[in-house]
């Protein structure tokens, strides 16, 4: 139990630090990219490798449910034909703690050649991915938590929080309503909750 509580503390402290160091201009740039792309009929794709892939799946689903049409793009599959779902002007949100993952870099280079615009979420502002992106949302942590401090605990939580905040900002910009939410999420307890006046 002590290790569990210590990990809670590490993650919460890292998230609090991330909040204190929030770059509001970076969020504004990210929102503007997605807003402008949507106005032109372009789409949003969210990608990652490893644990960041799981974060990407969540982020794509959250964005779609809250008014920003988005789809998941499997990072490892980009070079095997999945790049074909991306067309010129689309936004690719690429998630990587290190910003240097080789498989993701190869995929990002492929979609950039197709004319995509890149929004990066990384824990390393000087990484290749952050430097290559049109906009970068920092999600860095100095400790992961857990006995070994290796598994992506705090870094995955940071990525989730950054993308949840991005979705909330986009939702607010659109004037997204409960009715809009219900139209996209009519099922389950959330659907019932959204349907209530």
Secondary structure, DSSP 8 states (H G I E B T S, - for coil): -HHHHHHHHHHHHHHHHHHHT--HHHHHHHHHHHHHHHHTT--EEEEESTHHHHHHHHHHHHHHHTT--EEEEEGGGGGGTGGGG--TT-EEEEEESSS--HHHHHHHHHHHHTT-EEEEEES-TTSHHHHHSSEEEE---S---SSSS-SSSHHHHHHHHHHHHHHHHHHHHHT--HHHHHHH--SHHHHHHHH--
